[in-house]
Amino acid sequence: MSVVEARSGEAVGQEIEIRGWVRTRRDSKGGFSFIEVNDGSCLSNLQIVADAALENYQTEITSLSVGSSIVAQGVLQASQGQGQATELAATSVRLLGDAPSDFPLQKKRHSFEKLREWAHLRPRTNAFGAVARVRNCLAYSIHQFFQEERFYYVNTPIITASDCEGAGQMFRVTTLPLDQVPLKDGKVDFAKDFFGKASYLTVSGQLEGEIYATSLGRCYTFGPTFRAENSHTSRHLSEFWMIEPEAAFFDLSDNMALAERFIKRLLTDVLSKCAEDMKFFDERIQPGVLAALTTVKEKPFQHMSYTEAVDILKNSGEKFEYAIDWGADLQAEHERYLTEKHVQGPLILHDYPKSIKPFYMRCNEDDRTVAAMDVLVPQVGEIIGGSQREERLDILLERMQQLGLSQEEYWWYVDLRKYGSVPHSGFGLGFERLVQWVTGMTNIRDCIPFPRTPGSAEF
């Protein structure tokens, strides 16, 4: 039986077996030892009461150390102590694996930065166990939501020759010998590489997702993506997971409505199914996070054009670090002002200048803006970015030419506009950004089991 099941109280009076790791051990003068054990199934521990009459009491039980793994059998009974509904009156406590005194996670506080050095052990702490359970809940909820919305789960390639964002910050995939790179006309001869052309780790599955959306109607991806940005901020990773739905016959308004339903569903699930963990984050990590998430869950998302937002920011009287003018990308400080002070809730901005957006976004009739959208939430700013895609062949080709993109390299993407083109839309949500927002963790490196960042690929 798991600790979470034992703590529910439904098995009181029954003989059960618990397996887990020792968090604390306290020996009383009355001939008992109280052992707190945790198996990862919930934040709380289960107290095991071990009597001195047990045959291995003196040889093993009184020397159980923090981090040791044990198996305990006995009768589950109502607890007389405060803060716990049940405890296990042990008839047997067996040591499986000892943890010597150099076990790093002794009963004291460690900084999250220090715990990153022990990524193989940090899931045993309260904070990182809670992050893992919330992450699991959100992942399950994502799949449930899209399945119920009739989206098909599609696996898009991790190795690609396409740069969806056009930023060029991609990890190269190659088998060429780095000490003797083959050259042709003074340049790297990628014809001799494994794939016969320059290849990279993907930055997005969107373009391939459009293939299936314009075939199956609706699809979504949920997989790893990679950015070779030399960024050391608390909001950037080199490897992270992305959720990217794509839907045929969706215009921008449909896309915005889908994003709102999606966020509200995720928050509803995590607040109800991870209540104990979320209470921990509210009390220990970011006070007020529960109230902030509840506000987003319950309030309708307001809509505002980029142009309206710029006017509001310029007339706000606020002193921003970054100047704001029409045509400039909004910074986090601008986004947070709009959500936290102006609308005091979730906000969807739409119709951005086409000069700051990728080639695939649909051009509006004003020829200045594109049908793009960003979902902004308090304390974070942008959490979702998306758009209606450009379905008109002539305008897509014009945009690609303006941005210097090769029609030959994107021939298959262009084909989608030649053969039965339809309006379609989609968006992207970085999974770790979502986890960071929901948990209130200050650094995104603590929202993924094994963070990959510049200069760090441990574990």
C-alpha positions as CSV (number, residue, x, y, z in Angstrom):
1,M,0.0,0.0,0.0
2,S,1.2,3.5,-0.7
3,V,1.5,6.2,1.9
4,V,-1.2,8.3,0.3
5,E,-3.6,5.4,0.5
6,A,-2.6,4.7,4.1
7,R,-3.1,8.3,5.1
8,S,-6.6,8.3,3.7
9,G,-7.8,6.3,6.6
10,E,-9.9,3.8,4.5
11,A,-7.7,0.9,5.6
12,V,-7.8,1.5,9.3
13,G,-7.8,-1.8,11.2
14,Q,-6.2,-3.7,8.3
15,E,-2.8,-5.3,8.0
16,I,-0.8,-3.5,5.4
17,E,2.8,-3.2,4.1
18,I,4.5,0.1,3.4
19,R,7.7,0.5,1.4
20,G,9.6,3.8,1.4
21,W,12.5,5.9,2.6
22,V,13.1,7.1,6.2
23,R,12.7,10.8,6.7
24,T,13.2,10.9,10.5
25,R,13.6,8.5,13.4
26,R,12.9,9.3,17.0
27,D,13.5,6.9,19.9
28,S,11.3,7.4,23.0
29,K,12.2,6.4,26.5
30,G,9.1,4.3,26.7
31,G,10.6,1.6,24.5
32,F,9.3,2.8,21.1
33,S,10.7,4.3,18.0
34,F,8.8,6.6,15.7
35,I,9.8,6.4,12.1
36,E,8.6,8.9,9.5
37,V,8.6,7.2,6.0
38,N,7.8,8.6,2.6
39,D,7.4,6.7,-0.6
40,G,6.9,9.7,-3.0
41,S,3.1,9.1,-3.4
42,C,2.3,12.3,-1.5
43,L,3.9,15.2,0.3
44,S,3.1,13.8,3.8
45,N,4.9,11.0,5.6
46,L,3.4,8.1,7.4
47,Q,4.5,7.5,11.0
48,I,5.5,4.0,11.9
49,V,5.5,3.0,15.5
50,A,8.1,0.3,16.2
51,D,8.0,-1.5,19.5
52,A,11.2,-2.5,21.3
53,A,9.9,-6.1,21.4
54,L,10.6,-6.4,17.6
55,E,13.5,-8.8,17.2
56,N,15.7,-6.4,15.2
57,Y,14.9,-3.4,17.3
58,Q,18.3,-3.0,18.9
59,T,20.3,-4.2,15.9
60,E,18.6,-2.3,13.1
61,I,15.7,-0.1,14.0
62,T,17.4,2.1,16.5
63,S,20.1,2.8,14.0
64,L,18.0,3.5,10.9
65,S,19.3,6.6,9.3
66,V,17.8,9.3,7.1
67,G,17.5,8.1,3.5
68,S,17.5,4.4,4.4
69,S,14.9,2.3,2.6
70,I,12.7,0.0,4.6
71,V,9.7,-2.3,4.4
72,A,7.3,-2.2,7.3
73,Q,4.3,-4.4,8.0
74,G,1.7,-4.0,10.6
75,V,-1.8,-2.8,11.5
76,L,-3.0,0.6,10.3
77,Q,-4.6,2.5,13.2
78,A,-6.1,5.9,13.9
79,S,-3.3,8.2,15.2
80,Q,-3.4,9.9,18.5
81,G,-0.9,12.5,17.4
82,Q,-1.6,15.8,15.8
83,G,-1.3,16.4,12.0
84,Q,-1.8,12.8,11.0
85,A,-4.9,10.7,10.7
86,T,-3.3,7.3,10.7
87,E,-0.1,5.5,11.8
88,L,1.3,2.0,11.4
89,A,1.7,-0.2,14.5
90,A,4.6,-2.3,13.1
91,T,4.9,-6.0,13.5
92,S,7.9,-6.0,11.3
93,V,10.4,-3.4,10.0
94,R,13.1,-4.6,7.6
95,L,16.0,-2.6,6.3
96,L,16.5,-2.8,2.6
97,G,19.2,-0.3,1.8
98,D,21.2,1.7,4.4
99,A,22.1,5.4,3.9
100,P,25.5,6.2,5.5
101,S,26.1,9.5,7.3
102,D,27.4,11.2,4.1
103,F,23.8,11.0,2.6
104,P,23.5,14.7,1.4
105,L,19.8,15.2,2.3
106,Q,20.0,15.3,6.0
107,K,17.2,17.0,7.9
108,K,18.2,20.6,7.1
109,R,17.4,23.2,4.5
110,H,19.4,23.2,1.3
111,S,19.2,25.9,-1.4
112,F,17.6,24.9,-4.7
113,E,20.9,25.9,-6.4
114,K,22.8,23.3,-4.2
115,L,20.1,20.7,-4.9
116,R,20.8,21.0,-8.6
117,E,24.1,19.4,-7.9
118,W,22.2,16.4,-6.6
119,A,19.6,16.0,-9.3
120,H,19.7,12.2,-8.7
121,L,18.6,12.8,-5.1
122,R,16.6,16.0,-5.1
123,P,13.2,14.3,-6.0
124,R,13.3,12.9,-2.4
125,T,12.9,16.4,-1.0
126,N,9.5,17.9,-0.3
127,A,9.8,20.6,-2.9
128,F,11.0,18.5,-5.8
129,G,8.6,15.6,-5.0
130,A,5.8,18.1,-5.1
131,V,7.1,19.6,-8.4
132,A,7.2,16.1,-9.9
133,R,3.7,15.2,-8.9
134,V,2.3,18.6,-10.2
135,R,4.2,18.1,-13.4
136,N,2.7,14.6,-13.8
137,C,-0.8,15.9,-13.1
138,L,-0.4,18.7,-15.7
139,A,0.9,16.3,-18.3
140,Y,-2.0,13.9,-17.8
141,S,-4.5,16.8,-17.9
142,I,-3.0,18.1,-21.2
143,H,-3.6,14.7,-22.9
144,Q,-7.1,14.4,-21.4
145,F,-8.0,17.9,-22.6
146,F,-7.0,17.5,-26.2
147,Q,-8.4,14.0,-26.5
148,E,-11.7,15.3,-25.2
149,E,-11.5,18.2,-27.7
150,R,-11.0,15.6,-30.5
151,F,-7.4,16.4,-31.2
152,Y,-5.1,13.5,-32.4
153,Y,-1.7,13.1,-30.6
154,V,1.1,13.3,-33.3
155,N,4.8,12.7,-32.8
156,T,6.8,15.2,-34.8
157,P,10.5,14.8,-35.6
158,I,13.2,15.7,-33.1
159,I,15.8,15.9,-35.9
160,T,14.9,18.4,-38.6
161,A,16.2,20.5,-41.4
162,S,13.6,23.3,-40.9
163,D,14.0,26.3,-38.6
164,C,10.4,27.1,-37.5
165,E,11.2,30.3,-35.7
166,G,13.8,31.6,-38.2
167,A,16.1,32.5,-35.3
168,G,19.0,30.2,-36.2
169,Q,19.7,29.3,-32.6
170,M,19.7,25.5,-33.2
171,F,21.8,22.6,-32.1
172,R,23.4,21.0,-35.1
173,V,23.2,17.2,-35.6
174,T,26.2,15.7,-37.4
175,T,28.4,12.6,-37.7
176,L,31.1,14.5,-39.6
177,P,34.5,14.2,-37.9
178,L,35.1,17.6,-36.2
179,D,38.9,17.2,-36.5
180,Q,38.6,16.7,-40.3
181,V,35.4,18.4,-41.5
182,P,35.0,17.8,-45.3
183,L,34.9,20.9,-47.3
184,K,33.6,21.9,-50.7
185,D,34.4,25.3,-52.2
186,G,35.6,26.4,-48.8
187,K,32.4,25.5,-47.0
188,V,31.3,22.4,-45.0
189,D,30.2,19.7,-47.3
190,F,27.0,18.5,-45.7
191,A,26.4,16.1,-48.6
192,K,28.8,13.8,-46.8
193,D,26.9,14.1,-43.5
194,F,24.6,11.4,-42.2
195,F,21.4,12.9,-43.6
196,G,23.1,14.4,-46.7
197,K,22.2,17.9,-45.6
198,A,22.5,20.3,-42.6
199,S,20.3,19.0,-39.8
200,Y,19.4,20.2,-36.3
201,L,17.5,19.4,-33.2
202,T,14.0,20.8,-33.5
203,V,12.9,24.1,-32.0
204,S,9.2,23.4,-32.6
205,G,6.9,20.7,-34.1
206,Q,4.5,23.3,-35.4
207,L,5.3,23.1,-39.1
208,E,5.0,19.3,-39.2
209,G,1.9,19.6,-37.0
210,E,0.3,21.7,-39.7
211,I,0.7,18.7,-42.1
212,Y,-1.5,16.6,-39.8
213,A,-4.0,19.3,-38.9
214,T,-4.7,19.8,-42.6
215,S,-5.2,16.1,-43.0
216,L,-6.9,14.9,-39.7
217,G,-8.5,18.2,-38.8
218,R,-7.0,18.6,-35.3
219,C,-3.8,17.4,-33.8
220,Y,-1.4,18.2,-31.0
221,T,2.3,17.6,-30.2
222,F,3.8,17.2,-26.8
223,G,7.5,16.6,-27.0
224,P,11.1,17.8,-26.4
225,T,12.4,20.9,-28.2
226,F,15.8,22.5,-28.1
227,R,17.2,26.1,-28.3
228,A,20.9,26.8,-28.5
229,E,20.6,30.2,-26.8
230,N,23.5,31.2,-24.5
231,S,21.0,32.4,-21.9
232,H,21.5,32.1,-18.2
233,T,18.2,33.5,-17.0
234,S,15.7,31.9,-14.6
235,R,13.3,31.4,-17.5
236,H,15.4,29.7,-20.1
237,L,16.4,26.1,-20.8
238,S,18.3,24.5,-23.7
239,E,16.0,21.5,-23.6
240,F,12.4,21.7,-22.8
241,W,9.0,20.3,-23.6
242,M,6.4,22.0,-25.8
243,I,2.6,21.5,-26.2
244,E,1.5,22.6,-29.7
245,P,-2.1,22.1,-30.9
246,E,-3.0,22.8,-34.5
247,A,-6.5,22.9,-35.9
248,A,-7.9,23.2,-39.4
249,F,-10.8,25.6,-40.0
250,F,-9.9,27.5,-36.8
251,D,-9.5,31.3,-37.1
252,L,-7.8,33.5,-34.5
253,S,-10.9,33.8,-32.4
254,D,-11.3,30.0,-32.3
255,N,-7.7,29.7,-31.3
256,M,-8.0,32.2,-28.5
257,A,-11.1,30.4,-27.2
258,L,-9.2,27.1,-27.2
259,A,-6.3,28.6,-25.3
260,E,-8.6,29.9,-22.6
261,R,-10.4,26.6,-22.2
262,F,-7.1,24.8,-22.1
263,I,-5.6,27.0,-19.3
264,K,-8.7,26.9,-17.2
265,R,-8.9,23.1,-17.5
266,L,-5.3,22.6,-16.4
267,L,-5.7,24.9,-13.4
268,T,-9.0,23.2,-12.4
269,D,-7.3,19.8,-12.5
270,V,-4.1,20.7,-10.7
271,L,-5.9,22.7,-7.9
272,S,-8.2,19.8,-7.2
273,K,-5.9,16.8,-7.7
274,C,-2.8,18.2,-6.2
275,A,-4.3,20.2,-3.3
276,E,-1.7,19.1,-0.7
277,D,1.2,19.9,-3.0
278,M,-0.3,23.2,-4.0
279,K,-0.8,24.2,-0.4
280,F,2.9,23.5,0.1
281,F,3.8,25.8,-2.7
282,D,1.5,28.5,-1.4
283,E,3.0,28.3,2.1
284,R,6.6,27.6,1.4
285,I,7.5,28.7,-2.1
286,Q,5.4,31.6,-3.3
287,P,2.7,32.9,-0.9
288,G,-0.4,33.9,-2.8
289,V,0.1,31.5,-5.7
290,L,-3.2,29.7,-5.0
291,A,-5.2,32.9,-5.0
292,A,-3.5,34.0,-8.3
293,L,-4.2,30.8,-10.0
294,T,-7.8,30.7,-8.8
295,T,-8.3,34.2,-10.3
296,V,-7.1,33.0,-13.7
297,K,-9.2,29.9,-13.4
298,E,-12.4,31.9,-12.6
299,K,-12.1,35.2,-14.5
300,P,-12.9,35.5,-18.2
301,F,-9.9,36.3,-20.3
302,Q,-10.0,39.8,-21.6
303,H,-9.0,40.5,-25.2
304,M,-6.9,43.5,-26.4
305,S,-5.1,44.4,-29.6
306,Y,-1.4,45.0,-29.5
307,T,-2.1,48.6,-30.7
308,E,-4.5,49.2,-27.8
309,A,-1.9,47.7,-25.4
310,V,0.8,50.1,-26.6
311,D,-1.4,53.1,-26.1
312,I,-2.3,52.0,-22.6
313,L,1.4,51.4,-21.7
314,K,2.4,54.8,-23.2
315,N,-0.3,56.6,-21.2
316,S,0.2,54.6,-18.0
317,G,2.6,57.0,-16.3
318,E,4.8,54.0,-15.4
319,K,8.5,54.2,-15.7
320,F,9.5,51.1,-17.6
321,E,13.1,49.9,-18.1
322,Y,12.4,49.3,-21.8
323,A,10.8,52.1,-23.9
324,I,7.6,51.2,-25.6
325,D,6.7,52.2,-29.1
326,W,4.5,50.7,-31.8
327,G,6.5,48.0,-33.6
328,A,8.6,47.0,-30.6
329,D,8.2,43.6,-29.0
330,L,6.6,43.8,-25.5
331,Q,8.9,42.9,-22.6
332,A,7.9,41.0,-19.5
333,E,7.5,44.3,-17.5
334,H,5.0,45.5,-20.1
335,E,3.0,42.3,-20.1
336,R,2.9,42.1,-16.3
337,Y,1.7,45.7,-16.0
338,L,-1.2,44.9,-18.4
339,T,-2.2,41.8,-16.5
340,E,-1.5,42.8,-12.9
341,K,-2.4,46.5,-12.9
342,H,-4.5,47.3,-15.9
343,V,-6.9,44.3,-16.2
344,Q,-6.0,42.5,-13.0
345,G,-6.4,39.1,-14.5
346,P,-5.7,37.0,-17.6
347,L,-5.4,38.8,-20.9
348,I,-5.0,37.8,-24.6
349,L,-3.2,40.3,-26.8
350,H,-3.7,39.9,-30.6
351,D,-2.8,41.4,-34.0
352,Y,0.9,42.1,-33.6
353,P,3.1,44.0,-36.0
354,K,4.2,41.6,-38.8
355,S,7.8,42.9,-38.6
356,I,8.3,41.1,-35.2
357,K,6.6,37.8,-36.0
358,P,7.5,34.7,-38.1
359,F,6.7,34.2,-41.7
360,Y,3.9,31.7,-41.2
361,M,1.5,34.0,-39.4
362,R,-1.5,35.2,-41.4
363,C,-1.2,38.8,-42.7
364,N,-4.1,41.1,-41.8
365,E,-5.8,43.4,-44.3
366,D,-4.0,46.4,-42.9
367,D,-0.7,44.9,-44.2
368,R,0.9,46.0,-40.9
369,T,-0.2,43.3,-38.5
370,V,-0.6,39.6,-38.4
371,A,-3.2,37.4,-36.7
372,A,-1.0,36.5,-33.8
373,M,-2.0,36.1,-30.1
374,D,-0.2,35.9,-26.8
375,V,-1.9,34.8,-23.6
376,L,-0.7,36.8,-20.6
377,V,-1.2,35.9,-16.9
378,P,-0.2,37.8,-13.7
379,Q,3.2,37.2,-12.2
380,V,4.5,35.7,-15.4
381,G,3.5,37.6,-18.6
382,E,3.3,35.5,-21.7
383,I,2.4,31.9,-21.1
384,I,1.1,30.9,-24.6
385,G,2.0,32.2,-28.0
386,G,0.1,31.4,-31.2
387,S,-1.5,32.6,-34.4
388,Q,-3.7,31.9,-37.3
389,R,-1.4,30.5,-40.1
390,E,-1.1,32.1,-43.5
391,E,-3.1,29.8,-45.8
392,R,-2.8,31.9,-49.0
393,L,-0.1,30.7,-51.2
394,D,0.8,34.0,-52.9
395,I,1.1,35.9,-49.6
396,L,3.1,33.1,-47.9
397,L,5.6,33.1,-50.8
398,E,5.8,36.9,-50.6
399,R,6.5,36.8,-46.8
400,M,9.2,34.1,-47.3
401,Q,10.9,36.2,-49.9
402,Q,10.9,39.2,-47.7
403,L,12.5,37.3,-44.9
404,G,15.1,35.6,-47.2
405,L,13.7,32.1,-46.7
406,S,14.3,29.5,-49.4
407,Q,11.1,28.2,-51.1
408,E,13.0,25.0,-52.0
409,E,13.8,24.2,-48.4
410,Y,10.2,24.6,-47.4
411,W,8.7,23.0,-50.5
412,W,6.5,20.6,-48.5
413,Y,5.2,23.5,-46.4
414,V,4.4,25.5,-49.5
415,D,2.6,22.4,-51.0
416,L,0.1,22.5,-48.1
417,R,-1.1,25.8,-49.6
418,K,-1.3,24.4,-53.1
419,Y,-3.5,21.4,-52.4
420,G,-6.7,22.0,-50.6
421,S,-5.5,24.9,-48.4
422,V,-7.7,25.9,-45.5
423,P,-7.6,28.4,-42.7
424,H,-5.9,26.9,-39.6
425,S,-4.5,28.0,-36.3
426,G,-2.5,26.8,-33.4
427,F,-0.4,27.8,-30.4
428,G,2.6,26.7,-28.3
429,L,3.0,26.4,-24.6
430,G,6.3,25.6,-22.9
431,F,5.7,22.9,-20.4
432,E,8.3,24.0,-18.0
433,R,7.1,27.6,-18.1
434,L,3.7,26.2,-17.2
435,V,5.1,24.2,-14.3
436,Q,7.0,27.2,-13.1
437,W,3.9,29.4,-13.1
438,V,1.7,26.9,-11.4
439,T,4.2,26.0,-8.6
440,G,5.7,29.4,-8.1
441,M,9.2,28.1,-8.4
442,T,11.6,31.0,-9.1
443,N,13.9,29.1,-11.4
444,I,12.8,27.1,-14.4
445,R,15.8,24.7,-13.9
446,D,13.9,23.4,-10.9
447,C,10.8,22.6,-13.0
448,I,12.4,19.8,-15.1
449,P,14.0,16.6,-13.7
450,F,17.4,17.2,-15.4
451,P,18.0,20.7,-16.6
452,R,20.1,21.3,-19.7
453,T,21.6,24.8,-19.7
454,P,24.7,26.4,-21.2
455,G,27.8,24.7,-19.7
456,S,25.7,22.1,-17.9
457,A,24.6,18.6,-19.2
458,E,24.9,16.6,-16.0
459,F,23.1,13.4,-15.2
